[in-house]
Amino acid sequence: MSAPAEPLIRCVALADWPALTEIYNHYVLNTTVTFDIEPFSVEARRPWFEQFAEAGPYRLLVAEDSSGLAGYACSMRFRVKAAYATSVEASVYLAPDRVGEGLGARLYRELFERLRGEDLHRAYAGVTLPNPASLALHRSQGFRSLGVYREVGRKLGRYWDVEWLEKPLG
């Protein structure tokens, strides 16, 4: 019996939207990984999907294997003001049954490789605490801690801290 093939990492396609929405909604409903509190329909998620392209600073990559979509990584606008244009916010979301396989690190490596050559200076990520696995993933990809916003979000009946991290790009 052969080992399953490594997931293919590729740019997102329109057909991926339902599966990506399902992955994200798992975290919306069950965790504090995201501070969204209501699940999204695929149509409501459309503006988020439409910010990404196959080239440029805002990318959305998916990992796919024979069982379907296993996760995604993205880089998106950090802030709206023009002086922030060389900064992106990065994130990774995995199907719940794919956590712990090293796929998040693989997605991030591919994302940052594809961003090489773009006019980007820094990537930022926020991690709701406690989340030692996410902090370890980000540190393994070259992110370093900037500090913690204390009790910045309220979800699941309590306030949560968020640690912010940065990674040099370019």
N, C-alpha and C positions, 0 to 999 in steps of 0.2 A: 504494500500500500504506500503510495507516494504522499509526501507532505503537501498540504494545500499551497497553491501558488501565492506568491506575494501579491497583495492588492495593487492594482494599477492606479497610479496617481495621475489625474488629468484635470483639465479645466472643466468647470461646471457646464452642464447643458440644461436646456429647458425641461427635459424629461426628468431631471434630478430633483426638481423643486419639491414635489410631494415627499420624497424620502428625506430630504434635508429638513423640511419643516417638521416631519415626525421626529427626527433626532433632536432638533432644537426644543420642540414642545415637551419632550421627556424631561429636559433640564428645567424648563419653565415650571412644570407641574410638580416636580419631585425634589428639586434641589435649590440651593442658593447660588449656584454657579452663575446664573444670570439673574438680574433683578427685574426682568419681565415677570409679571404675575398671572397674566391671562394667556392661554395658548392662542396660536395664530392659525388662521386658515391659510392655504397656499396663496390665495388671492391677496390677503392682507399682508403677506410677506413679500409681495411683488416689488415694492419700492426698495426693500433691502437687497433683493437679488439683482435688481437692475443697476446697482452702483458698480458692479464688477465687470471687468473686461479681460480678454486674453492677453492684453499688453497694458502697460502702464502701472501705476502704483497700487491700484485697487484690484486685487485678484481673489478668486475663490477657486480653490482646488478641492477635488473630491478623491477619496480612496474607494475603489470598487473592486470587488472580487466576485466569485461565482455565487455568493449568497446575497449580493446586492451592494448598496452603499454602506461603507463601514465608518465613514466620518468625513470631516472636512476641516480645512484651515483657510483663513482669509486675512487679508490686509485691507483696511478701509480707512476712510478719512478720520483723522484724529480730532481735529476741530475745524470749524468752518472758516475762520479768519485766514486770509491769504498767507500770512507769515508762517502758518503751520503746514503749508503745502508739502514740505519735505519730511513730514512726520506721518506715520501711520499707526493705527491700532491693530494689533494682531490677536487672533484667537483660534482655538482648536476645539472642535466638538466631535466626540466619537459616539457611535451607537453604543448603548449601555453594555452590550455583551462583547464589545471589542476593547474595552478599557484594560490597560495593563499589558498589552501585546507589543508596545513600542511603536505603535502606529502614529500616535501624536507627534513623537519626535521625527518620524519619517516625513509626515506631512509638513511639519515646520521646516525641516531641512530643504525640502523641495520648494516650498513657498519662498524661502529666503534666497535660494539659488536663482529662482526665476525673477526675483526682484533685483538681482545684481545688475548694475548698469542703469537702473532707474535713478532719477534725481531724488534720492531719499537719503536722509541723514540719521533718523532714529525710528525704531519701532517701540511701541508702548503696549503693555498688557496689564489688566487689572485682575487680581485673584481674590475672590472672597475667602476670608479666613474663618476657620482653619481649612486648609486644603494642601497638605504636604505633598501629595502626588503632583498637583499642578505646579506648585512652586519648584519642585525638583525638575519637572519637564522644562519649565522656562529657564531655569539656571543652566540646565544641560545644553540649552540652545544659545547661551551667551547673554541672557538677560541678567541684569543686576537690580537689586532692590533700590527704590527711591524713597520709600516711606509708606506709612499706613494712614489711610483716611479712617478715623475711628467712627464706628456706628453711622456710616454714611448711607446705608440702605436698610429698609425695614421689609422683611418678608418672613413668612411662616411664623408670625407672631413675635418676632424679636428683631433687634437691630444687629447689623453685621458690619465688621471691619473689612476694608479692601486694601490689599497691598498692591502698590503700583511698581512696575518694573520697566526697565528700558534696555534696549539692545542697539548698539551702534550699527549703522548700515552704510553702505557706500565706501 
